[in-house]
C-alpha cells in the first residue's frame, strides 16, 4: 500500500517552474503605469478615467521620486498627500485613484502586500442637493431658444434632468441613440461610465426641442463642412467634449448659474434632481440605481440621502 502511494509522489523540486517570468519585482513605476493604462483602454474605460490615472500617478512619481514599485512605502503616500495644497475632499479623490492603480499592480503580481489600504483621509461629506423643477424652469425660462447655442444648452439641461445621464455621456449622444417616435434614449454602454446600456424615456417638451435641434445641427454642419451625428455640437459642428476635462456644455451651465444667480444648477445637481424626483414619486432604490447606471447600490443611497434605516425599511417590503 505504501509502495503504491510512493509512485505518485514526485521527488524532483519543480516549484517555480510556472512562475511568471514577465512579472518583475523591480518593475519601473512609469512602465507599470503605461501597462495598466493600456489594459484599461482595451477594457473600454472612459478617457477621463485614463486621464486621471496618468495625471495623479505621474504627480505621485514626481513628488516622491520613486523609480520602482518595490521602492514605494506608506511614507511615500503620506509625503505625496502632504504636498497638496487642496481640500481633504480633493485629496481623498486623488488617493482613491492611486489606490486603484496600486490594486491593479497587486493583481498583476507586482505587489505582494496591499500596504496602502490602511491610508485613510477623514472628510466631512456635505449633503449635495439635487436641482428641482423650480430651478430648472427658472433657467429654461431665461434662455433664448432662437439662439442656436441656448437651444442646444436647454435641450442638454432637460436631457440630464429627465434621464439623469452624466454630462460627459450627453456630449457623446448621437441621432442613432434617440427614438423620437417612442421618445426614448437608447444609450450604448460604450459611452456610459459603467459600460452598461441605458434605455431612458423623455417627454414631449424635450422631443420638441430635439426635433428643432436636429434641423439646426444640419445647417451648422453643412456650413462648416462637418459630417457627424452628434446631437450637441459646437459652433464649428464638432464635439462639445473637446478634451477629457473640457466639457463645453458643463461650462455653459455653470456660467448660466452664475449669470442668473441660480445656486442649485449644475450638471451633477441635474443628475441628483432626476434621482430625487424618482424617489419622491415612489420609485424603489434599485430602480433608481439602475436608471442612474450605478454599479453599487451604496452610491445611490448617497445620492438620495438615504440613511441605513430607510434602506432597511424598503428592503422589509420584499421579505
C-alpha positions as CSV (number, residue, x, y, z in Angstrom):
1,X,0.0,0.0,0.0
2,X,2.9,2.3,0.9
3,X,4.7,1.4,-2.3
4,X,1.6,2.4,-4.5
5,X,1.4,5.8,-2.8
6,X,5.1,6.4,-3.3
7,X,4.9,6.1,-7.1
8,X,2.5,9.1,-7.2
9,X,5.0,11.3,-5.2
10,X,7.4,13.3,-7.4
11,X,10.8,13.6,-5.9
12,X,12.2,16.4,-8.0
13,X,11.6,20.0,-6.9
14,X,9.6,21.8,-9.7
15,X,8.5,24.7,-7.6
16,X,8.7,27.9,-9.5
17,X,8.5,26.3,-13.0
18,X,5.3,28.1,-13.8
19,X,6.3,31.3,-12.0
20,X,5.5,34.2,-14.4
21,X,8.9,35.4,-15.6
22,X,7.2,38.5,-17.0
23,X,6.5,39.7,-13.5
24,X,9.4,41.8,-12.5
25,X,9.8,42.6,-8.8
26,X,11.7,45.7,-9.8
27,X,9.0,46.9,-12.2
28,X,9.5,50.6,-13.0
29,X,6.6,52.7,-11.9
30,X,6.4,54.6,-15.2
31,X,6.3,51.3,-17.1
32,X,3.7,49.9,-14.8
33,X,1.5,52.9,-15.4
34,X,1.8,52.5,-19.1
35,X,0.9,48.9,-18.9
36,X,-2.1,49.5,-16.6
37,X,-3.4,52.3,-18.8
38,X,-3.1,50.2,-21.9
39,X,-5.1,47.4,-20.2
40,X,-7.8,49.9,-19.2
41,X,-8.0,51.3,-22.7
42,X,-8.5,47.8,-24.0
43,X,-11.3,47.2,-21.5
44,X,-13.0,50.4,-22.6
45,X,-12.5,52.8,-19.7
46,X,-13.5,56.4,-20.2
47,X,-10.9,58.9,-21.4
48,X,-11.5,61.0,-18.2
49,X,-10.6,58.0,-16.0
50,X,-7.4,57.3,-18.0
51,X,-6.5,60.9,-17.8
52,X,-6.9,60.9,-14.0
53,X,-4.7,57.9,-13.7
54,X,-1.9,59.4,-15.8
55,X,-2.2,62.8,-14.1
56,X,-2.2,61.6,-10.4
57,X,0.2,58.7,-10.7
58,X,2.7,60.9,-12.6
59,X,2.3,63.6,-9.9
60,X,3.0,60.9,-7.2
61,X,6.2,59.9,-9.1
62,X,7.3,63.5,-9.4
63,X,6.8,64.3,-5.7
64,X,8.2,61.1,-4.2
65,X,11.0,60.5,-6.7
66,X,10.3,56.7,-6.6
67,X,11.6,54.7,-9.5
68,X,10.4,51.1,-8.9
69,X,7.2,49.8,-7.4
70,X,9.3,47.9,-4.9
71,X,10.7,51.2,-3.6
72,X,7.2,52.5,-2.6
73,X,6.3,52.6,1.1
74,X,3.4,54.0,3.0
75,X,5.5,57.0,3.9
76,X,5.7,58.0,0.2
77,X,1.9,58.1,0.1
78,X,1.7,60.4,3.1
79,X,4.5,62.6,1.6
80,X,2.5,62.9,-1.6
81,X,-0.7,63.8,0.2
82,X,1.0,66.4,2.4
83,X,2.5,68.1,-0.7
84,X,-1.0,69.0,-2.0
85,X,-2.5,72.4,-1.1
86,X,-6.1,71.3,-1.7
87,X,-9.1,70.3,0.4
88,X,-9.3,66.9,2.1
89,X,-12.1,66.0,-0.3
90,X,-9.8,66.5,-3.3
91,X,-7.1,64.6,-1.6
92,X,-9.5,61.7,-1.0
93,X,-10.4,61.6,-4.7
94,X,-6.8,61.5,-5.7
95,X,-5.9,58.9,-3.1
96,X,-8.7,56.7,-4.4
97,X,-7.1,56.9,-7.9
98,X,-3.7,56.0,-6.5
99,X,-5.1,53.1,-4.5
100,X,-6.9,51.8,-7.6
101,X,-3.6,51.9,-9.5
102,X,-1.8,50.0,-6.8
103,X,-4.6,47.4,-6.6
104,X,-4.2,46.8,-10.3
105,X,-0.5,46.4,-9.8
106,X,-1.2,43.9,-7.0
107,X,-3.4,41.8,-9.3
108,X,-0.6,41.7,-11.8
109,X,1.7,40.4,-9.1
110,X,3.9,43.5,-8.7
111,X,2.9,44.0,-5.1
112,X,2.7,41.2,-2.6
113,X,1.1,43.2,0.2
114,X,-1.7,45.8,0.0
115,X,0.0,48.2,2.4
116,X,-1.8,51.2,1.0
117,X,-5.2,50.0,2.3
118,X,-4.5,51.5,5.8
119,X,-4.1,55.1,4.5
120,X,-7.3,57.0,5.3
121,X,-8.4,60.6,4.9
122,X,-11.2,61.9,7.1
123,X,-13.7,64.1,5.2
124,X,-17.0,65.6,6.2
125,X,-19.0,64.9,3.1
126,X,-21.5,67.7,2.6
127,X,-25.1,66.9,1.6
128,X,-25.4,67.8,-2.1
129,X,-28.9,68.9,-3.1
130,X,-30.4,67.9,-6.4
131,X,-31.9,70.5,-8.8
132,X,-35.7,71.0,-8.5
133,X,-38.4,71.7,-11.1
134,X,-38.3,75.3,-10.0
135,X,-34.5,75.5,-10.5
136,X,-34.7,74.0,-14.0
137,X,-37.7,76.0,-15.1
138,X,-36.1,79.2,-13.9
139,X,-33.1,78.6,-16.1
140,X,-35.0,77.4,-19.1
141,X,-37.3,80.4,-18.9
142,X,-34.3,82.7,-19.2
143,X,-32.8,81.1,-22.3
144,X,-33.4,82.5,-25.8
145,X,-34.4,79.4,-27.8
146,X,-34.0,81.4,-31.1
147,X,-30.3,81.3,-30.4
148,X,-28.7,78.0,-31.5
149,X,-26.3,77.7,-28.6
150,X,-29.0,78.4,-26.0
151,X,-31.4,76.0,-27.7
152,X,-28.6,73.4,-27.5
153,X,-28.0,74.1,-23.9
154,X,-31.7,74.0,-23.0
155,X,-32.0,70.6,-24.7
156,X,-28.9,69.3,-22.8
157,X,-30.2,70.6,-19.4
158,X,-33.6,68.8,-20.0
159,X,-31.8,65.6,-21.1
160,X,-29.8,65.5,-17.9
161,X,-32.8,66.4,-15.7
162,X,-35.2,63.9,-17.3
163,X,-32.7,61.0,-17.6
164,X,-30.0,61.5,-15.0
165,X,-27.3,60.9,-17.7
166,X,-23.9,62.4,-16.9
167,X,-22.8,65.4,-18.9
168,X,-19.8,63.5,-20.3
169,X,-22.3,61.0,-21.8
170,X,-24.7,63.7,-23.0
171,X,-22.0,65.2,-25.3
172,X,-21.5,61.8,-27.0
173,X,-25.2,61.1,-27.7
174,X,-25.9,60.8,-31.5
175,X,-29.1,60.7,-33.5
176,X,-28.8,56.9,-33.6
177,X,-29.2,56.9,-29.8
178,X,-32.6,58.6,-29.9
179,X,-36.0,57.2,-30.9
180,X,-38.1,60.3,-31.3
181,X,-41.3,58.3,-32.1
182,X,-41.1,56.3,-28.9
183,X,-39.5,59.2,-27.0
184,X,-36.7,57.1,-25.8
185,X,-32.9,57.3,-25.4
186,X,-31.0,54.1,-26.2
187,X,-27.6,54.9,-24.9
188,X,-24.9,52.2,-25.6
189,X,-22.6,51.1,-22.8
190,X,-19.6,52.3,-24.8
191,X,-20.4,55.9,-23.7
192,X,-21.6,55.1,-20.2
193,X,-19.3,55.1,-17.2
194,X,-20.2,51.6,-16.0
195,X,-20.3,50.3,-19.7
196,X,-23.9,49.2,-19.4
197,X,-26.6,50.2,-21.9
198,X,-29.2,52.7,-20.7
199,X,-32.8,52.9,-22.1
200,X,-34.5,56.0,-20.8
201,X,-37.7,57.8,-21.7
202,X,-38.2,61.6,-22.2
203,X,-41.3,63.9,-22.5
204,X,-42.9,65.9,-25.3
205,X,-41.2,69.1,-24.5
206,X,-37.7,67.6,-24.9
207,X,-38.9,65.8,-28.0
208,X,-39.9,69.2,-29.5
209,X,-36.6,70.7,-28.7
210,X,-34.7,67.8,-30.2
211,X,-36.6,68.0,-33.5
212,X,-35.7,71.7,-33.9
213,X,-32.1,71.0,-32.8
214,X,-31.8,68.3,-35.4
215,X,-32.6,70.8,-38.1
216,X,-30.2,73.5,-36.7
217,X,-27.4,71.0,-36.4
218,X,-27.8,70.0,-40.0
219,X,-27.3,73.7,-41.0
220,X,-24.3,74.2,-38.8
221,X,-22.6,71.0,-40.1
222,X,-23.3,71.9,-43.7
223,X,-21.9,75.4,-43.2
224,X,-18.7,74.1,-41.6
225,X,-18.4,71.0,-43.9
226,X,-18.6,68.7,-41.0
227,X,-20.1,65.2,-41.0
228,X,-21.2,63.6,-37.8
229,X,-24.4,62.6,-36.0
230,X,-23.8,64.2,-32.6
231,X,-26.8,65.9,-31.0
232,X,-24.9,68.5,-29.0
233,X,-22.3,70.3,-31.3
234,X,-20.1,73.4,-31.2
235,X,-20.1,76.5,-33.4
236,X,-17.8,74.6,-35.8
237,X,-20.0,71.5,-35.7
238,X,-17.7,69.4,-33.6
239,X,-18.0,67.7,-30.2
240,X,-18.7,69.7,-27.1
241,X,-16.3,67.3,-25.2
242,X,-13.0,68.7,-26.6
243,X,-10.7,67.0,-24.0
244,X,-11.3,64.6,-21.1
245,X,-11.6,67.6,-18.8
246,X,-13.1,70.2,-21.0
247,X,-16.9,69.9,-21.5
248,X,-18.5,73.0,-23.1
249,X,-22.0,72.0,-22.0
250,X,-20.9,71.8,-18.4
251,X,-19.1,75.1,-18.5
252,X,-22.1,76.8,-20.1
253,X,-24.5,75.6,-17.4
254,X,-22.1,76.8,-14.7
255,X,-21.9,80.2,-16.5
256,X,-25.7,80.4,-16.6
257,X,-25.9,79.6,-12.9
258,X,-23.6,82.5,-12.0
259,X,-25.2,84.9,-14.5
260,X,-28.7,84.3,-13.3
261,X,-27.8,83.6,-9.6
262,X,-29.1,80.0,-9.7
263,X,-27.3,78.3,-6.8
264,X,-28.5,74.8,-7.5
265,X,-28.0,74.4,-11.2
266,X,-25.0,72.4,-12.4
267,X,-24.6,69.1,-14.3
268,X,-24.4,66.9,-11.1
269,X,-27.3,68.7,-9.4
270,X,-29.4,67.9,-12.5
271,X,-28.5,64.2,-12.2
272,X,-29.3,64.2,-8.5
273,X,-32.5,66.1,-9.2
274,X,-33.5,63.2,-11.6
275,X,-32.9,60.7,-8.8
276,X,-34.7,62.7,-6.1
277,X,-37.8,63.1,-8.4
278,X,-37.9,59.3,-8.8
279,X,-37.7,58.8,-5.1
280,X,-40.5,61.4,-4.4
281,X,-42.7,59.5,-6.9
282,X,-42.2,56.2,-5.1
283,X,-39.6,54.5,-7.2
284,X,-37.6,51.8,-5.4
285,X,-33.9,52.5,-4.8
286,X,-33.0,49.5,-7.0
287,X,-34.9,51.1,-10.0
288,X,-33.2,54.4,-9.4
289,X,-29.8,52.8,-9.2
290,X,-30.4,51.0,-12.5
291,X,-31.6,54.3,-14.2
292,X,-28.5,56.1,-12.9
293,X,-26.2,53.4,-14.2
294,X,-24.7,52.8,-10.7
295,X,-22.8,49.5,-10.2
296,X,-23.0,49.9,-6.4
297,X,-26.3,50.4,-4.6
298,X,-24.4,52.3,-1.8
299,X,-23.6,55.1,-4.3
300,X,-27.3,55.5,-5.0
301,X,-28.1,55.8,-1.3
302,X,-25.7,58.7,-1.0
303,X,-27.3,60.4,-4.0
304,X,-30.7,60.1,-2.3
305,X,-29.5,61.0,1.2
306,X,-30.9,57.6,2.3
307,X,-29.8,56.5,5.8
308,X,-29.4,52.8,6.7
309,X,-32.7,52.6,8.4
310,X,-34.6,53.9,5.3
311,X,-32.8,51.2,3.3
312,X,-33.8,48.5,5.8
313,X,-37.4,49.6,5.8
314,X,-37.5,49.5,2.0
315,X,-36.0,46.0,2.0
316,X,-38.5,44.8,4.6
317,X,-41.3,45.1,1.9
318,X,-39.6,42.3,0.0
319,X,-39.4,39.8,2.9
